[in-house]
Amino acid sequence: MDYQLLLLTAAVSFILAVIAAPLFIPLLRRLKFGQQVRDDGPQSHLKKAGTPTMGGIIIMIAFTLSFLKFSVVDSNFYVLLVSTLGYGLIGFLDDYIKIVFKRSLGLTPRQKLLGQLVVGAALCAILIHAGHDTGISIPGTGADFDWGPWFYYPFIILMMMAVTNAVNFTDGVDGLLSGVSAVALAAFAVVAMQATSIAAGVSAAAMIGAVLGFLVFNAHPAKVFMGDFGSFGIGGVIGAIAIVTKTELLFVVIGGVFVIEMLSVILQVASFKSRGKRIFRMSPIHHHFELGGWSEWRVVTSFWLVGVVLAAIGLYLSKGL
């Protein structure tokens, strides 16, 4: 795969995001699409109330236009596009309900689950039609196992639910998700090049450009938040890249920051319900460090660094696939 194509895709996507942001941020402000802040969260976040959200539209426009322009159209193309836009739509509806109908929780858990099942089923239908390999590789070993379609496709649906929610949990501090996702996507772009999947490589590059362009306006102090529209869309493309490049389990390493964030929420809820005690000051875990006195910038840069280390480990393990 020509790396120059990926660089061009990322550059165009970045420019589109940088151009789109100044157009949409004032519009979101006029529409009063402002962020609602948790009362029990870090006190420093209270001043962020009213900052325009649903900025994921900037990311999704930049990604979609550049992906459609530079990608080849094959079965992987449809998996990647349906996953990104499908899960992004769930996030959009969640944001829209929160803001317009003043419902703090947006979609109900049951509605979110139904939406994720529908998009997951659509992905599986495309994969089945394309004759997708149902084997799963074990990172770093060169070994794999194949328990057949009756195991693989339910696994894919559950995996995509986990990935999109894990990425969503990581959004909560200015610039955190934009930076961590750019690092993970850069690693998956290399994986795509190794797998010679042009569509996967271009999708990674398109989303890298989009989130970095968005980061220009989302870095502390953020002028706009991406909302669930952006975070679910990012999760959708990362999970889809892992699927089409046959590196499903490698996400656990390359996307290790996302996994840690999700586990912190699961452990916090389980501990509180079973023992009545919290493990962390607040979950997801980035808030734990904030409440411990870390500045937002320290939290963000530390998590970015952890993401870089995990991405490097993931790329090292990918050589054994």
JOFEN-V716778 format. One record per backbone hydrogen bond with DSSP energy under -1.0 kcal/mol. CO is the residue of the C=O (numbers start at 1). NH is the residue of the N-H. If there is no record, write none. Layout:
CO_NH, CO_NH
This chain:
2_5, 3_7, 4_8, 5_9, 6_10, 7_11, 8_12, 9_13, 10_14, 11_15, 12_16, 13_17, 14_18, 15_19, 16_20, 17_21, 20_24, 21_25, 24_28, 25_29, 26_30, 27_31, 28_33, 29_32, 32_34, 33_53, 35_50, 38_41, 42_45, 43_46, 45_48, 46_49, 48_51, 51_35, 52_225, 54_57, 55_58, 56_60, 57_61, 58_62, 59_63, 60_64, 61_65, 62_66, 63_67, 64_68, 65_69, 66_70, 67_71, 74_78, 75_79, 76_80, 77_81, 78_82, 79_83, 80_84, 81_85, 82_86, 83_87, 84_88, 85_89, 86_90, 87_91, 88_92, 89_93, 90_94, 91_95, 92_96, 93_97, 94_98, 95_99, 96_100, 97_101, 97_103, 103_106, 108_112, 109_113, 110_114, 111_115, 112_116, 113_117, 114_118, 115_119, 116_120, 117_121, 118_122, 119_123, 120_124, 121_125, 122_126, 123_127, 124_128, 125_129, 126_130, 127_132, 128_131, 136_145, 138_141, 143_138, 145_136, 148_151, 148_152, 149_153, 151_155, 152_156, 153_157, 154_158, 155_159, 156_160, 157_161, 158_162, 159_163, 160_164, 161_165, 162_166, 163_167, 164_168, 165_169, 166_170, 168_171, 173_176, 175_179, 176_180, 177_181, 178_182, 179_183, 180_184, 181_185, 182_186, 183_187, 184_188, 185_189, 186_190, 187_191, 188_192, 189_193, 190_194, 191_195, 192_197, 197_201, 198_202, 199_203, 200_204, 201_205, 202_206, 203_207, 204_208, 205_209, 206_210, 207_211, 208_212, 209_213, 210_214, 211_215, 214_217, 214_218, 215_219, 217_223, 225_55, 226_56, 226_230, 227_231, 228_232, 229_233, 230_234, 231_235, 232_236, 233_237, 234_238, 235_239, 236_240, 237_241, 238_242, 239_243, 240_244, 241_245, 242_247, 243_246, 249_252, 250_253, 250_254, 251_255, 253_256, 255_259, 256_260, 257_261, 258_262, 259_263, 260_264, 261_265, 262_266, 263_267, 264_268, 265_269, 266_270, 267_271, 268_272, 269_273, 270_274, 271_275, 271_277, 284_287, 285_289, 286_290, 287_291, 289_294, 290_293, 295_299, 296_300, 297_301, 298_302, 299_303, 300_304, 301_305, 302_306, 303_307, 304_308, 305_309, 306_310, 307_311, 308_312, 309_313, 310_314, 311_315, 312_316, 313_317, 314_318, 317_140, 317_320, 318_321
